[in-house]
Amino acid sequence: GNIGFMSKLSNKADHKLCHSLAKEIFGGDMLDAALPRLDGFERCGESFDTVISANPSTYVGSSEALKNARSAAEDFAKAVFDRIEFIRLN
């Protein structure tokens, strides 16, 4: 099975080192991106929206928070689909 990598170090200098070490240990069972804990995700959860479907004009938080969460979700989705494609080809 695949093992997710989550860390509270994501905004710190040690994150890249931890990520490299985890990737060395878990190899191909680890995604290349992590889904960070951002305010945009929490605010959307309160209104039962997603960061993708939320309307920026009616979003209750800052537009920058929504933009950052949307970008993080897109990066994570790309990592998931890249991994699926890798598995399919091998």
MOFEN-V157951 format. One record per backbone hydrogen bond with DSSP energy under -1.0 kcal/mol. CO is the residue of the C=O (numbers start at 0). NH is the residue of the N-H. If there is no record, write none. Layout:
co | nh
CO | NH
CO | NH
//
This chain:
co | nh
8 | 11
11 | 14
13 | 17
14 | 18
15 | 19
16 | 20
17 | 21
18 | 22
19 | 23
20 | 24
21 | 25
22 | 26
25 | 28
28 | 2
35 | 37
37 | 41
38 | 42
39 | 43
40 | 44
41 | 45
42 | 46
43 | 48
49 | 53
54 | 57
54 | 58
61 | 65
62 | 66
63 | 67
64 | 68
65 | 69
66 | 70
67 | 71
68 | 72
69 | 73
70 | 74
71 | 75
72 | 76
73 | 77
74 | 78
75 | 79
76 | 80
77 | 81
78 | 82
79 | 83
80 | 84
81 | 85
82 | 86
83 | 87
84 | 88
85 | 89
//
